[in-house]
Amino acid sequence: MITVKGREFITGNNNYTIGKTIRVIFLDTDPTADKTTGRKDLKKSGDYIIVGAKHSFNGTEISTELLCGKIAALGEELQI
């Protein structure tokens, strides 16, 4: 499950919906890691397919919980 801002799903130009592939980059959460270099968690990061979405409306706030399945990992060559 990944929680994101829901605006892209409602008014965005991109078609992020069930069945689409997205690339997700996770930062390393290891407290001993050097955060100044922006290290990525290569084990979690990769290409995911969206298999479900739950939209939540709270006043003017919109969030979306995405249920995703990982389909590909990223290698060491990852650059942001």
mmCIF file of the N, C-alpha and C atoms, coordinates in Angstrom:
data_MODEL
# 
_entry.id   MODEL 
# 
loop_
_atom_site.group_PDB 
_atom_site.id 
_atom_site.type_symbol 
_atom_site.label_atom_id 
_atom_site.label_alt_id 
_atom_site.label_comp_id 
_atom_site.label_asym_id 
_atom_site.label_entity_id 
_atom_site.label_seq_id 
_atom_site.pdbx_PDB_ins_code 
_atom_site.Cartn_x 
_atom_site.Cartn_y 
_atom_site.Cartn_z 
_atom_site.occupancy 
_atom_site.B_iso_or_equiv 
_atom_site.pdbx_formal_charge 
_atom_site.auth_seq_id 
_atom_site.auth_comp_id 
_atom_site.auth_asym_id 
_atom_site.auth_atom_id 
_atom_site.pdbx_PDB_model_num 
ATOM 1   N N  . MET A 1 1  ? 0.851   -1.179 0.000   1.00 0.00 ? 1  MET A N  1 
ATOM 2   C CA . MET A 1 1  ? 0.000   0.000  0.000   1.00 0.00 ? 1  MET A CA 1 
ATOM 3   C C  . MET A 1 1  ? 0.893   1.238  0.000   1.00 0.00 ? 1  MET A C  1 
ATOM 4   N N  . ILE A 1 2  ? 0.564   2.169  -0.849  1.00 0.00 ? 2  ILE A N  1 
ATOM 5   C CA . ILE A 1 2  ? 1.270   3.441  -0.947  1.00 0.00 ? 2  ILE A CA 1 
ATOM 6   C C  . ILE A 1 2  ? 0.212   4.535  -0.905  1.00 0.00 ? 2  ILE A C  1 
ATOM 7   N N  . THR A 1 3  ? 0.388   5.525  -0.028  1.00 0.00 ? 3  THR A N  1 
ATOM 8   C CA . THR A 1 3  ? -0.546  6.648  0.046   1.00 0.00 ? 3  THR A CA 1 
ATOM 9   C C  . THR A 1 3  ? 0.046   7.844  -0.686  1.00 0.00 ? 3  THR A C  1 
ATOM 10  N N  . VAL A 1 4  ? -0.728  8.412  -1.593  1.00 0.00 ? 4  VAL A N  1 
ATOM 11  C CA . VAL A 1 4  ? -0.292  9.558  -2.393  1.00 0.00 ? 4  VAL A CA 1 
ATOM 12  C C  . VAL A 1 4  ? -1.378  10.632 -2.382  1.00 0.00 ? 4  VAL A C  1 
ATOM 13  N N  . LYS A 1 5  ? -1.021  11.822 -2.851  1.00 0.00 ? 5  LYS A N  1 
ATOM 14  C CA . LYS A 1 5  ? -2.022  12.873 -3.009  1.00 0.00 ? 5  LYS A CA 1 
ATOM 15  C C  . LYS A 1 5  ? -2.991  12.442 -4.095  1.00 0.00 ? 5  LYS A C  1 
ATOM 16  N N  . GLY A 1 6  ? -4.273  12.603 -3.841  1.00 0.00 ? 6  GLY A N  1 
ATOM 17  C CA . GLY A 1 6  ? -5.285  12.107 -4.758  1.00 0.00 ? 6  GLY A CA 1 
ATOM 18  C C  . GLY A 1 6  ? -5.599  12.998 -5.939  1.00 0.00 ? 6  GLY A C  1 
ATOM 19  N N  . ARG A 1 7  ? -5.099  14.227 -5.940  1.00 0.00 ? 7  ARG A N  1 
ATOM 20  C CA . ARG A 1 7  ? -5.447  15.172 -6.995  1.00 0.00 ? 7  ARG A CA 1 
ATOM 21  C C  . ARG A 1 7  ? -5.110  14.648 -8.389  1.00 0.00 ? 7  ARG A C  1 
ATOM 22  N N  . GLU A 1 8  ? -3.978  13.974 -8.570  1.00 0.00 ? 8  GLU A N  1 
ATOM 23  C CA . GLU A 1 8  ? -3.594  13.456 -9.890  1.00 0.00 ? 8  GLU A CA 1 
ATOM 24  C C  . GLU A 1 8  ? -4.587  12.434 -10.416 1.00 0.00 ? 8  GLU A C  1 
ATOM 25  N N  . PHE A 1 9  ? -5.272  11.737 -9.533  1.00 0.00 ? 9  PHE A N  1 
ATOM 26  C CA . PHE A 1 9  ? -6.228  10.730 -9.960  1.00 0.00 ? 9  PHE A CA 1 
ATOM 27  C C  . PHE A 1 9  ? -7.560  11.334 -10.368 1.00 0.00 ? 9  PHE A C  1 
ATOM 28  N N  . ILE A 1 10 ? -7.811  12.567 -9.924  1.00 0.00 ? 10 ILE A N  1 
ATOM 29  C CA . ILE A 1 10 ? -9.102  13.185 -10.201 1.00 0.00 ? 10 ILE A CA 1 
ATOM 30  C C  . ILE A 1 10 ? -9.002  14.251 -11.288 1.00 0.00 ? 10 ILE A C  1 
ATOM 31  N N  . THR A 1 11 ? -7.985  15.112 -11.204 1.00 0.00 ? 11 THR A N  1 
ATOM 32  C CA . THR A 1 11 ? -7.900  16.216 -12.157 1.00 0.00 ? 11 THR A CA 1 
ATOM 33  C C  . THR A 1 11 ? -6.616  16.225 -12.972 1.00 0.00 ? 11 THR A C  1 
ATOM 34  N N  . GLY A 1 12 ? -5.705  15.290 -12.749 1.00 0.00 ? 12 GLY A N  1 
ATOM 35  C CA . GLY A 1 12 ? -4.406  15.309 -13.418 1.00 0.00 ? 12 GLY A CA 1 
ATOM 36  C C  . GLY A 1 12 ? -4.479  14.950 -14.893 1.00 0.00 ? 12 GLY A C  1 
ATOM 37  N N  . ASN A 1 13 ? -3.446  15.338 -15.618 1.00 0.00 ? 13 ASN A N  1 
ATOM 38  C CA . ASN A 1 13 ? -3.358  15.020 -17.039 1.00 0.00 ? 13 ASN A CA 1 
ATOM 39  C C  . ASN A 1 13 ? -2.861  13.603 -17.272 1.00 0.00 ? 13 ASN A C  1 
ATOM 40  N N  . ASN A 1 14 ? -2.145  13.057 -16.283 1.00 0.00 ? 14 ASN A N  1 
ATOM 41  C CA . ASN A 1 14 ? -1.619  11.706 -16.422 1.00 0.00 ? 14 ASN A CA 1 
ATOM 42  C C  . ASN A 1 14 ? -2.702  10.693 -16.087 1.00 0.00 ? 14 ASN A C  1 
ATOM 43  N N  . ASN A 1 15 ? -2.619  9.550  -16.704 1.00 0.00 ? 15 ASN A N  1 
ATOM 44  C CA . ASN A 1 15 ? -3.616  8.512  -16.501 1.00 0.00 ? 15 ASN A CA 1 
ATOM 45  C C  . ASN A 1 15 ? -3.079  7.474  -15.510 1.00 0.00 ? 15 ASN A C  1 
ATOM 46  N N  . TYR A 1 16 ? -3.077  7.823  -14.227 1.00 0.00 ? 16 TYR A N  1 
ATOM 47  C CA . TYR A 1 16 ? -2.664  6.888  -13.186 1.00 0.00 ? 16 TYR A CA 1 
ATOM 48  C C  . TYR A 1 16 ? -3.914  6.184  -12.677 1.00 0.00 ? 16 TYR A C  1 
ATOM 49  N N  . THR A 1 17 ? -4.093  4.956  -13.081 1.00 0.00 ? 17 THR A N  1 
ATOM 50  C CA . THR A 1 17 ? -5.282  4.219  -12.692 1.00 0.00 ? 17 THR A CA 1 
ATOM 51  C C  . THR A 1 17 ? -4.938  2.743  -12.599 1.00 0.00 ? 17 THR A C  1 
ATOM 52  N N  . ILE A 1 18 ? -5.908  1.935  -12.239 1.00 0.00 ? 18 ILE A N  1 
ATOM 53  C CA . ILE A 1 18 ? -5.700  0.501  -12.085 1.00 0.00 ? 18 ILE A CA 1 
ATOM 54  C C  . ILE A 1 18 ? -5.196  -0.090 -13.407 1.00 0.00 ? 18 ILE A C  1 
ATOM 55  N N  . GLY A 1 19 ? -4.149  -0.906 -13.309 1.00 0.00 ? 19 GLY A N  1 
ATOM 56  C CA . GLY A 1 19 ? -3.559  -1.534 -14.479 1.00 0.00 ? 19 GLY A CA 1 
ATOM 57  C C  . GLY A 1 19 ? -2.357  -0.803 -15.035 1.00 0.00 ? 19 GLY A C  1 
ATOM 58  N N  . LYS A 1 20 ? -2.114  0.419  -14.582 1.00 0.00 ? 20 LYS A N  1 
ATOM 59  C CA . LYS A 1 20 ? -0.975  1.204  -15.064 1.00 0.00 ? 20 LYS A CA 1 
ATOM 60  C C  . LYS A 1 20 ? 0.278   0.873  -14.266 1.00 0.00 ? 20 LYS A C  1 
ATOM 61  N N  . THR A 1 21 ? 1.422   1.027  -14.896 1.00 0.00 ? 21 THR A N  1 
ATOM 62  C CA . THR A 1 21 ? 2.711   0.807  -14.245 1.00 0.00 ? 21 THR A CA 1 
ATOM 63  C C  . THR A 1 21 ? 3.279   2.144  -13.793 1.00 0.00 ? 21 THR A C  1 
ATOM 64  N N  . ILE A 1 22 ? 3.776   2.174  -12.551 1.00 0.00 ? 22 ILE A N  1 
ATOM 65  C CA . ILE A 1 22 ? 4.404   3.387  -12.017 1.00 0.00 ? 22 ILE A CA 1 
ATOM 66  C C  . ILE A 1 22 ? 5.781   3.018  -11.489 1.00 0.00 ? 22 ILE A C  1 
ATOM 67  N N  . ARG A 1 23 ? 6.699   3.973  -11.507 1.00 0.00 ? 23 ARG A N  1 
ATOM 68  C CA . ARG A 1 23 ? 8.031   3.777  -10.919 1.00 0.00 ? 23 ARG A CA 1 
ATOM 69  C C  . ARG A 1 23 ? 8.032   4.481  -9.572  1.00 0.00 ? 23 ARG A C  1 
ATOM 70  N N  . VAL A 1 24 ? 8.345   3.719  -8.531  1.00 0.00 ? 24 VAL A N  1 
ATOM 71  C CA . VAL A 1 24 ? 8.357   4.237  -7.171  1.00 0.00 ? 24 VAL A CA 1 
ATOM 72  C C  . VAL A 1 24 ? 9.786   4.167  -6.649  1.00 0.00 ? 24 VAL A C  1 
ATOM 73  N N  . ILE A 1 25 ? 10.280  5.294  -6.123  1.00 0.00 ? 25 ILE A N  1 
ATOM 74  C CA . ILE A 1 25 ? 11.619  5.373  -5.550  1.00 0.00 ? 25 ILE A CA 1 
ATOM 75  C C  . ILE A 1 25 ? 11.477  5.572  -4.045  1.00 0.00 ? 25 ILE A C  1 
ATOM 76  N N  . PHE A 1 26 ? 11.979  4.632  -3.267  1.00 0.00 ? 26 PHE A N  1 
ATOM 77  C CA . PHE A 1 26 ? 11.956  4.735  -1.814  1.00 0.00 ? 26 PHE A CA 1 
ATOM 78  C C  . PHE A 1 26 ? 13.326  5.170  -1.325  1.00 0.00 ? 26 PHE A C  1 
ATOM 79  N N  . LEU A 1 27 ? 13.345  6.058  -0.331  1.00 0.00 ? 27 LEU A N  1 
ATOM 80  C CA . LEU A 1 27 ? 14.604  6.442  0.300   1.00 0.00 ? 27 LEU A CA 1 
ATOM 81  C C  . LEU A 1 27 ? 14.977  5.407  1.341   1.00 0.00 ? 27 LEU A C  1 
ATOM 82  N N  . ASP A 1 28 ? 16.268  5.242  1.558   1.00 0.00 ? 28 ASP A N  1 
ATOM 83  C CA . ASP A 1 28 ? 16.767  4.294  2.541   1.00 0.00 ? 28 ASP A CA 1 
ATOM 84  C C  . ASP A 1 28 ? 16.396  4.788  3.935   1.00 0.00 ? 28 ASP A C  1 
ATOM 85  N N  . THR A 1 29 ? 15.771  3.933  4.744   1.00 0.00 ? 29 THR A N  1 
ATOM 86  C CA . THR A 1 29 ? 15.351  4.323  6.095   1.00 0.00 ? 29 THR A CA 1 
ATOM 87  C C  . THR A 1 29 ? 16.336  3.867  7.153   1.00 0.00 ? 29 THR A C  1 
ATOM 88  N N  . ASP A 1 30 ? 17.470  3.323  6.751   1.00 0.00 ? 30 ASP A N  1 
ATOM 89  C CA . ASP A 1 30 ? 18.497  2.892  7.693   1.00 0.00 ? 30 ASP A CA 1 
ATOM 90  C C  . ASP A 1 30 ? 19.046  4.120  8.421   1.00 0.00 ? 30 ASP A C  1 
ATOM 91  N N  . PRO A 1 31 ? 18.923  4.177  9.763   1.00 0.00 ? 31 PRO A N  1 
ATOM 92  C CA . PRO A 1 31 ? 19.385  5.366  10.490  1.00 0.00 ? 31 PRO A CA 1 
ATOM 93  C C  . PRO A 1 31 ? 20.889  5.591  10.397  1.00 0.00 ? 31 PRO A C  1 
ATOM 94  N N  . THR A 1 32 ? 21.658  4.565  10.037  1.00 0.00 ? 32 THR A N  1 
ATOM 95  C CA . THR A 1 32 ? 23.110  4.732  9.925   1.00 0.00 ? 32 THR A CA 1 
ATOM 96  C C  . THR A 1 32 ? 23.533  5.142  8.519   1.00 0.00 ? 32 THR A C  1 
ATOM 97  N N  . ALA A 1 33 ? 22.599  5.192  7.594   1.00 0.00 ? 33 ALA A N  1 
ATOM 98  C CA . ALA A 1 33 ? 22.919  5.564  6.205   1.00 0.00 ? 33 ALA A CA 1 
ATOM 99  C C  . ALA A 1 33 ? 23.213  7.054  6.115   1.00 0.00 ? 33 ALA A C  1 
ATOM 100 N N  . ASP A 1 34 ? 24.052  7.420  5.168   1.00 0.00 ? 34 ASP A N  1 
ATOM 101 C CA . ASP A 1 34 ? 24.419  8.814  4.937   1.00 0.00 ? 34 ASP A CA 1 
ATOM 102 C C  . ASP A 1 34 ? 23.288  9.504  4.180   1.00 0.00 ? 34 ASP A C  1 
ATOM 103 N N  . LYS A 1 35 ? 22.468  10.283 4.880   1.00 0.00 ? 35 LYS A N  1 
ATOM 104 C CA . LYS A 1 35 ? 21.295  10.930 4.268   1.00 0.00 ? 35 LYS A CA 1 
ATOM 105 C C  . LYS A 1 35 ? 21.666  12.081 3.339   1.00 0.00 ? 35 LYS A C  1 
ATOM 106 N N  . THR A 1 36 ? 22.873  12.610 3.442   1.00 0.00 ? 36 THR A N  1 
ATOM 107 C CA . THR A 1 36 ? 23.254  13.750 2.600   1.00 0.00 ? 36 THR A CA 1 
ATOM 108 C C  . THR A 1 36 ? 23.410  13.342 1.141   1.00 0.00 ? 36 THR A C  1 
ATOM 109 N N  . THR A 1 37 ? 23.613  12.062 0.874   1.00 0.00 ? 37 THR A N  1 
ATOM 110 C CA . THR A 1 37 ? 23.779  11.628 -0.514  1.00 0.00 ? 37 THR A CA 1 
ATOM 111 C C  . THR A 1 37 ? 22.460  11.229 -1.142  1.00 0.00 ? 37 THR A C  1 
ATOM 112 N N  . GLY A 1 38 ? 21.359  11.226 -0.372  1.00 0.00 ? 38 GLY A N  1 
ATOM 113 C CA . GLY A 1 38 ? 20.058  10.861 -0.922  1.00 0.00 ? 38 GLY A CA 1 
ATOM 114 C C  . GLY A 1 38 ? 20.005  9.412  -1.343  1.00 0.00 ? 38 GLY A C  1 
ATOM 115 N N  . ARG A 1 39 ? 20.495  8.529  -0.505  1.00 0.00 ? 39 ARG A N  1 
ATOM 116 C CA . ARG A 1 39 ? 20.548  7.106  -0.840  1.00 0.00 ? 39 ARG A CA 1 
ATOM 117 C C  . ARG A 1 39 ? 19.154  6.531  -1.048  1.00 0.00 ? 39 ARG A C  1 
ATOM 118 N N  . LYS A 1 40 ? 19.033  5.696  -2.067  1.00 0.00 ? 40 LYS A N  1 
ATOM 119 C CA . LYS A 1 40 ? 17.765  5.055  -2.387  1.00 0.00 ? 40 LYS A CA 1 
ATOM 120 C C  . LYS A 1 40 ? 17.763  3.622  -1.878  1.00 0.00 ? 40 LYS A C  1 
ATOM 121 N N  . ASP A 1 41 ? 16.597  3.132  -1.514  1.00 0.00 ? 41 ASP A N  1 
ATOM 122 C CA . ASP A 1 41 ? 16.430  1.736  -1.129  1.00 0.00 ? 41 ASP A CA 1 
ATOM 123 C C  . ASP A 1 41 ? 16.168  0.950  -2.405  1.00 0.00 ? 41 ASP A C  1 
ATOM 124 N N  . LEU A 1 42 ? 17.212  0.318  -2.932  1.00 0.00 ? 42 LEU A N  1 
ATOM 125 C CA . LEU A 1 42 ? 17.093  -0.378 -4.212  1.00 0.00 ? 42 LEU A CA 1 
ATOM 126 C C  . LEU A 1 42 ? 16.272  -1.658 -4.108  1.00 0.00 ? 42 LEU A C  1 
ATOM 127 N N  . LYS A 1 43 ? 16.124  -2.201 -2.898  1.00 0.00 ? 43 LYS A N  1 
ATOM 128 C CA . LYS A 1 43 ? 15.329  -3.414 -2.729  1.00 0.00 ? 43 LYS A CA 1 
ATOM 129 C C  . LYS A 1 43 ? 13.830  -3.112 -2.861  1.00 0.00 ? 43 LYS A C  1 
ATOM 130 N N  . LYS A 1 44 ? 13.384  -1.994 -2.284  1.00 0.00 ? 44 LYS A N  1 
ATOM 131 C CA . LYS A 1 44 ? 11.968  -1.620 -2.363  1.00 0.00 ? 44 LYS A CA 1 
ATOM 132 C C  . LYS A 1 44 ? 11.629  -0.870 -3.644  1.00 0.00 ? 44 LYS A C  1 
ATOM 133 N N  . SER A 1 45 ? 12.549  -0.049 -4.129  1.00 0.00 ? 45 SER A N  1 
ATOM 134 C CA . SER A 1 45 ? 12.292  0.776  -5.309  1.00 0.00 ? 45 SER A CA 1 
ATOM 135 C C  . SER A 1 45 ? 12.147  -0.091 -6.556  1.00 0.00 ? 45 SER A C  1 
ATOM 136 N N  . GLY A 1 46 ? 11.321  0.374  -7.484  1.00 0.00 ? 46 GLY A N  1 
ATOM 137 C CA . GLY A 1 46 ? 11.156  -0.349 -8.734  1.00 0.00 ? 46 GLY A CA 1 
ATOM 138 C C  . GLY A 1 46 ? 9.874   0.008  -9.437  1.00 0.00 ? 46 GLY A C  1 
ATOM 139 N N  . ASP A 1 47 ? 9.527   -0.793 -10.409 1.00 0.00 ? 47 ASP A N  1 
ATOM 140 C CA . ASP A 1 47 ? 8.298   -0.594 -11.163 1.00 0.00 ? 47 ASP A CA 1 
ATOM 141 C C  . ASP A 1 47 ? 7.190   -1.422 -10.530 1.00 0.00 ? 47 ASP A C  1 
ATOM 142 N N  . TYR A 1 48 ? 6.052   -0.782 -10.322 1.00 0.00 ? 48 TYR A N  1 
ATOM 143 C CA . TYR A 1 48 ? 4.898   -1.408 -9.687  1.00 0.00 ? 48 TYR A CA 1 
ATOM 144 C C  . TYR A 1 48 ? 3.687   -1.269 -10.596 1.00 0.00 ? 48 TYR A C  1 
ATOM 145 N N  . ILE A 1 49 ? 2.786   -2.238 -10.524 1.00 0.00 ? 49 ILE A N  1 
ATOM 146 C CA . ILE A 1 49 ? 1.517   -2.139 -11.241 1.00 0.00 ? 49 ILE A CA 1 
ATOM 147 C C  . ILE A 1 49 ? 0.431   -1.824 -10.211 1.00 0.00 ? 49 ILE A C  1 
ATOM 148 N N  . ILE A 1 50 ? -0.437  -0.886 -10.546 1.00 0.00 ? 50 ILE A N  1 
ATOM 149 C CA . ILE A 1 50 ? -1.524  -0.499 -9.648  1.00 0.00 ? 50 ILE A CA 1 
ATOM 150 C C  . ILE A 1 50 ? -2.643  -1.539 -9.793  1.00 0.00 ? 50 ILE A C  1 
ATOM 151 N N  . VAL A 1 51 ? -2.969  -2.207 -8.680  1.00 0.00 ? 51 VAL A N  1 
ATOM 152 C CA . VAL A 1 51 ? -4.016  -3.227 -8.727  1.00 0.00 ? 51 VAL A CA 1 
ATOM 153 C C  . VAL A 1 51 ? -5.271  -2.810 -7.965  1.00 0.00 ? 51 VAL A C  1 
ATOM 154 N N  . GLY A 1 52 ? -5.191  -1.709 -7.223  1.00 0.00 ? 52 GLY A N  1 
ATOM 155 C CA . GLY A 1 52 ? -6.360  -1.212 -6.503  1.00 0.00 ? 52 GLY A CA 1 
ATOM 156 C C  . GLY A 1 52 ? -6.128  0.204  -6.037  1.00 0.00 ? 52 GLY A C  1 
ATOM 157 N N  . ALA A 1 53 ? -7.196  0.954  -5.860  1.00 0.00 ? 53 ALA A N  1 
ATOM 158 C CA . ALA A 1 53 ? -7.104  2.337  -5.392  1.00 0.00 ? 53 ALA A CA 1 
ATOM 159 C C  . ALA A 1 53 ? -8.286  2.658  -4.500  1.00 0.00 ? 53 ALA A C  1 
ATOM 160 N N  . LYS A 1 54 ? -8.009  3.336  -3.381  1.00 0.00 ? 54 LYS A N  1 
ATOM 161 C CA . LYS A 1 54 ? -9.052  3.768  -2.456  1.00 0.00 ? 54 LYS A CA 1 
ATOM 162 C C  . LYS A 1 54 ? -8.880  5.266  -2.245  1.00 0.00 ? 54 LYS A C  1 
ATOM 163 N N  . HIS A 1 55 ? -9.898  6.025  -2.608  1.00 0.00 ? 55 HIS A N  1 
ATOM 164 C CA . HIS A 1 55 ? -9.858  7.481  -2.498  1.00 0.00 ? 55 HIS A CA 1 
ATOM 165 C C  . HIS A 1 55 ? -10.493 7.918  -1.180  1.00 0.00 ? 55 HIS A C  1 
ATOM 166 N N  . SER A 1 56 ? -9.857  8.890  -0.522  1.00 0.00 ? 56 SER A N  1 
ATOM 167 C CA . SER A 1 56 ? -10.381 9.436  0.733   1.00 0.00 ? 56 SER A CA 1 
ATOM 168 C C  . SER A 1 56 ? -10.536 10.943 0.584   1.00 0.00 ? 56 SER A C  1 
ATOM 169 N N  . PHE A 1 57 ? -11.710 11.443 0.926   1.00 0.00 ? 57 PHE A N  1 
ATOM 170 C CA . PHE A 1 57 ? -12.010 12.870 0.846   1.00 0.00 ? 57 PHE A CA 1 
ATOM 171 C C  . PHE A 1 57 ? -12.208 13.400 2.257   1.00 0.00 ? 57 PHE A C  1 
ATOM 172 N N  . ASN A 1 58 ? -11.452 14.451 2.615   1.00 0.00 ? 58 ASN A N  1 
ATOM 173 C CA . ASN A 1 58 ? -11.534 15.054 3.930   1.00 0.00 ? 58 ASN A CA 1 
ATOM 174 C C  . ASN A 1 58 ? -11.547 16.570 3.746   1.00 0.00 ? 58 ASN A C  1 
ATOM 175 N N  . GLY A 1 59 ? -12.709 17.144 3.592   1.00 0.00 ? 59 GLY A N  1 
ATOM 176 C CA . GLY A 1 59 ? -12.797 18.585 3.323   1.00 0.00 ? 59 GLY A CA 1 
ATOM 177 C C  . GLY A 1 59 ? -12.197 18.881 1.961   1.00 0.00 ? 59 GLY A C  1 
ATOM 178 N N  . THR A 1 60 ? -11.114 19.652 1.940   1.00 0.00 ? 60 THR A N  1 
ATOM 179 C CA . THR A 1 60 ? -10.442 19.979 0.682   1.00 0.00 ? 60 THR A CA 1 
ATOM 180 C C  . THR A 1 60 ? -9.268  19.048 0.403   1.00 0.00 ? 60 THR A C  1 
ATOM 181 N N  . GLU A 1 61 ? -8.970  18.132 1.320   1.00 0.00 ? 61 GLU A N  1 
ATOM 182 C CA . GLU A 1 61 ? -7.869  17.185 1.155   1.00 0.00 ? 61 GLU A CA 1 
ATOM 183 C C  . GLU A 1 61 ? -8.358  15.917 0.453   1.00 0.00 ? 61 GLU A C  1 
ATOM 184 N N  . ILE A 1 62 ? -7.573  15.451 -0.496  1.00 0.00 ? 62 ILE A N  1 
ATOM 185 C CA . ILE A 1 62 ? -7.877  14.212 -1.197  1.00 0.00 ? 62 ILE A CA 1 
ATOM 186 C C  . ILE A 1 62 ? -6.621  13.348 -1.143  1.00 0.00 ? 62 ILE A C  1 
ATOM 187 N N  . SER A 1 63 ? -6.753  12.116 -0.692  1.00 0.00 ? 63 SER A N  1 
ATOM 188 C CA . SER A 1 63 ? -5.623  11.191 -0.714  1.00 0.00 ? 63 SER A CA 1 
ATOM 189 C C  . SER A 1 63 ? -6.079  9.880  -1.344  1.00 0.00 ? 63 SER A C  1 
ATOM 190 N N  . THR A 1 64 ? -5.119  9.160  -1.866  1.00 0.00 ? 64 THR A N  1 
ATOM 191 C CA . THR A 1 64 ? -5.412  7.887  -2.514  1.00 0.00 ? 64 THR A CA 1 
ATOM 192 C C  . THR A 1 64 ? -4.445  6.839  -1.992  1.00 0.00 ? 64 THR A C  1 
ATOM 193 N N  . GLU A 1 65 ? -4.989  5.719  -1.549  1.00 0.00 ? 65 GLU A N  1 
ATOM 194 C CA . GLU A 1 65 ? -4.176  4.575  -1.158  1.00 0.00 ? 65 GLU A CA 1 
ATOM 195 C C  . GLU A 1 65 ? -4.115  3.631  -2.346  1.00 0.00 ? 65 GLU A C  1 
ATOM 196 N N  . LEU A 1 66 ? -2.908  3.363  -2.809  1.00 0.00 ? 66 LEU A N  1 
ATOM 197 C CA . LEU A 1 66 ? -2.715  2.481  -3.954  1.00 0.00 ? 66 LEU A CA 1 
ATOM 198 C C  . LEU A 1 66 ? -2.254  1.114  -3.480  1.00 0.00 ? 66 LEU A C  1 
ATOM 199 N N  . LEU A 1 67 ? -2.914  0.088  -3.940  1.00 0.00 ? 67 LEU A N  1 
ATOM 200 C CA . LEU A 1 67 ? -2.460  -1.272 -3.715  1.00 0.00 ? 67 LEU A CA 1 
ATOM 201 C C  . LEU A 1 67 ? -1.659  -1.638 -4.959  1.00 0.00 ? 67 LEU A C  1 
ATOM 202 N N  . CYS A 1 68 ? -0.368  -1.909 -4.759  1.00 0.00 ? 68 CYS A N  1 
ATOM 203 C CA . CYS A 1 68 ? 0.529   -2.131 -5.890  1.00 0.00 ? 68 CYS A CA 1 
ATOM 204 C C  . CYS A 1 68 ? 1.238   -3.471 -5.773  1.00 0.00 ? 68 CYS A C  1 
ATOM 205 N N  . GLY A 1 69 ? 1.582   -4.024 -6.912  1.00 0.00 ? 69 GLY A N  1 
ATOM 206 C CA . GLY A 1 69 ? 2.391   -5.234 -6.980  1.00 0.00 ? 69 GLY A CA 1 
ATOM 207 C C  . GLY A 1 69 ? 3.676   -4.925 -7.716  1.00 0.00 ? 69 GLY A C  1 
ATOM 208 N N  . LYS A 1 70 ? 4.801   -5.330 -7.133  1.00 0.00 ? 70 LYS A N  1 
ATOM 209 C CA . LYS A 1 70 ? 6.097   -5.032 -7.744  1.00 0.00 ? 70 LYS A CA 1 
ATOM 210 C C  . LYS A 1 70 ? 6.342   -5.953 -8.928  1.00 0.00 ? 70 LYS A C  1 
ATOM 211 N N  . ILE A 1 71 ? 6.761   -5.355 -10.049 1.00 0.00 ? 71 ILE A N  1 
ATOM 212 C CA . ILE A 1 71 ? 7.015   -6.154 -11.249 1.00 0.00 ? 71 ILE A CA 1 
ATOM 213 C C  . ILE A 1 71 ? 8.467   -6.091 -11.698 1.00 0.00 ? 71 ILE A C  1 
ATOM 214 N N  . ALA A 1 72 ? 9.253   -5.097 -11.212 1.00 0.00 ? 72 ALA A N  1 
ATOM 215 C CA . ALA A 1 72 ? 10.662  -4.994 -11.604 1.00 0.00 ? 72 ALA A CA 1 
ATOM 216 C C  . ALA A 1 72 ? 11.442  -4.218 -10.565 1.00 0.00 ? 72 ALA A C  1 
ATOM 217 N N  . ALA A 1 73 ? 12.672  -4.629 -10.347 1.00 0.00 ? 73 ALA A N  1 
ATOM 218 C CA . ALA A 1 73 ? 13.570  -3.937 -9.424  1.00 0.00 ? 73 ALA A CA 1 
ATOM 219 C C  . ALA A 1 73 ? 14.459  -2.981 -10.199 1.00 0.00 ? 73 ALA A C  1 
ATOM 220 N N  . LEU A 1 74 ? 15.020  -2.015 -9.490  1.00 0.00 ? 74 LEU A N  1 
ATOM 221 C CA . LEU A 1 74 ? 15.948  -1.073 -10.106 1.00 0.00 ? 74 LEU A CA 1 
ATOM 222 C C  . LEU A 1 74 ? 17.372  -1.481 -9.757  1.00 0.00 ? 74 LEU A C  1 
ATOM 223 N N  . GLY A 1 75 ? 18.289  -1.251 -10.654 1.00 0.00 ? 75 GLY A N  1 
ATOM 224 C CA . GLY A 1 75 ? 19.675  -1.604 -10.420 1.00 0.00 ? 75 GLY A CA 1 
ATOM 225 C C  . GLY A 1 75 ? 20.458  -0.465 -9.794  1.00 0.00 ? 75 GLY A C  1 
ATOM 226 N N  . GLU A 1 76 ? 21.742  -0.664 -9.648  1.00 0.00 ? 76 GLU A N  1 
ATOM 227 C CA . GLU A 1 76 ? 22.630  0.324  -9.052  1.00 0.00 ? 76 GLU A CA 1 
ATOM 228 C C  . GLU A 1 76 ? 22.738  1.598  -9.891  1.00 0.00 ? 76 GLU A C  1 
ATOM 229 N N  . GLU A 1 77 ? 22.395  1.524  -11.189 1.00 0.00 ? 77 GLU A N  1 
ATOM 230 C CA . GLU A 1 77 ? 22.552  2.671  -12.081 1.00 0.00 ? 77 GLU A CA 1 
ATOM 231 C C  . GLU A 1 77 ? 21.478  3.727  -11.899 1.00 0.00 ? 77 GLU A C  1 
ATOM 232 N N  . LEU A 1 78 ? 20.571  3.557  -10.921 1.00 0.00 ? 78 LEU A N  1 
ATOM 233 C CA . LEU A 1 78 ? 19.473  4.483  -10.690 1.00 0.00 ? 78 LEU A CA 1 
ATOM 234 C C  . LEU A 1 78 ? 19.988  5.894  -10.444 1.00 0.00 ? 78 LEU A C  1 
ATOM 235 N N  . GLN A 1 79 ? 19.497  6.852  -11.200 1.00 0.00 ? 79 GLN A N  1 
ATOM 236 C CA . GLN A 1 79 ? 19.847  8.258  -11.047 1.00 0.00 ? 79 GLN A CA 1 
ATOM 237 C C  . GLN A 1 79 ? 18.581  9.067  -10.959 1.00 0.00 ? 79 GLN A C  1 
ATOM 238 N N  . ILE A 1 80 ? 18.551  10.038 -10.043 1.00 0.00 ? 80 ILE A N  1 
ATOM 239 C CA . ILE A 1 80 ? 17.400  10.951 -9.937  1.00 0.00 ? 80 ILE A CA 1 
ATOM 240 C C  . ILE A 1 80 ? 17.873  12.349 -10.213 1.00 0.00 ? 80 ILE A C  1 
# 
